[in-house]
Amino acid sequence: MEISEIFHLPTATLMALLGAFIVAITFEAVNGFHDAANAVATVIYTNSLRPRVAVVLSGIFNFLGVYIGGMGVAFAIVHLLPTDLLVNVGSRASAAMIFSILISAILWNLATWYKGIPASSSHTLIGAIVGVGLANALVQGEPVFQAAHFRNVEAVFLSLLISPVLGFALAAALLLLIRKSVRDRRLYEPPEGRKPPTWVRAVLVLTSSGVSLAHGSNDGQKGVGLIMIILIASLPAHFALNPEYKSNRGAEAIQTLEQVKGVIQSKQSVMVSQLSSQNTRVDNGAGLFSSRPLDPVSVEIEGVIELLKKQDALASMTTLERSQLRKRIVLLEDHIRKMKRSGALNLSDSEKSIIDRARYELRRITDYAPIWVILLVASAIGFGTMVGWKRVVVTVGEKIGKNPLTYAQGASSQMVAMLTIGLAAVMGLPVSTTHVLSSGVTGSMVANKVGLKYGTLREIAMAWVFTFPVTMLLAGALFLVFR
């Protein structure tokens, strides 16, 4: 689209768009204070790279991580949001949602950064999203856990809980392995202004770059997802649908949806026959399937198929058609997800595979991000790291253990963080760079038989415990006020 088109928007829409963009970019810059700063903490503290060089290198790898990492994590976060707000992204409630999430996340991140506590931007963001979901449920009079996509939240929360434990255990084990394999005493001594041996320096720079790459493919994507919601709300003609989605893919999507409809109809005939023989009501537990010949899911499938058949390319659709198709796809994907999870249809593995493929094809139409959004997010993270890296670096290097961080501890904690965060990104699970790395450093301190500074660890643990409820309550309250 042409930049000049933005300035032809109604004044209120333009102001909301610019305001939301400023808040979103601010959040990503603050994310740089926390999570990205952890990615450069050990390489700076061990004198492997000068701070500015480390930050620029981290920014490059953050960008590459977002660019090559796909959109799995970005839209895993987005799809935690209430479905009705995702469907009506241009509404006033949707604007309230965006501002509530971002402002509450920024406030908590700034507070913990000021205290020098390595807090999790992922944890912060998810707590804010859940708070908005619960507040929206109260307003709409809906079941709370259903509106908040509780099962999605549960999976994400488990990944945030398990990843620091893995970071602690694996970093400790890796350090013990290094101590048995490498006898160079310099690896186990504090830097004290000295540069590490060349090969150690190479390992530290390589693992730091790997952490930045993994951070971009995980944390960086979260900001991308939120910015896309802002763009879709303000400029649906340009951002509601993926302009690079090919017409032949549309034919594949139609074929897969027809298969899903066939699965539903086959299950429906069985359930109708049971209903006739038993003369009792069949309850599917999710309210998505009935004994009528045209159940809600099949109706939505028909609507999406008709819209896809009308157009050879998504880019040729009118603004109204694009908005309508996006709404129907979001609703249909949500219906299919709930239908599968209800368990009432007793789906076979092959039928579940068909449903998963349909959801994948639907998301390919709506879940995407232009390259300039990725570059903008990566730049904001890099700028934030450059401005605010020092507080977190000092905490990681000096305030977790009673002795300063050594080269071997830095390398082992970074290696574990790189692999853990990268694996989570591949699986589409958001995890915290901050907590994985800081727990890895803690594990390496324990393995090295260095005393821990329990005051610092207590602050990190308290931040972990309070982040979720504080941001949830703050975002929920802001949402009710902004509405």
Secondary structure by P-SEA (a helix, b strand, c coil): ccaaaaaaccaaaaaaaaaaaaaaaaaaaaaaacaaaaaaaaaaaaccccaaaaaaaaaaaaaaaaacccaaaaaaaaacccaaaaaacccaaaaaaaaaaaaaaaaaaaaaaaacccccaaaaaaaaaaaaaaaaaaaaccccccccaaaaaaaaaaaaaaaaaaaaaaaaaaaaaaaacccccccccccccccccaaaaaaaaaaaaaaaaaaaacaaaaaaaaaaaaaaacccccccccccccaaaaaaaaaaaaaaaaaaaaaaaaaaaaaaaacbbbbccccccccccccaaaaaaaaaaaaaaaccccccccaaaaaaaaaaaaaaaaaaaaaaacccccccaaaaaaaaaaaaaaaaacccccaaaaaaaaaaaaaaaaacccaaaaaaccccccccccaaaaaaaaaaaaaaaaaaaaacbbbbaaaaaaaaaaaaaaaaccccaaaaaaaaaaaaaaaaaaaaaaaaaaaaaac
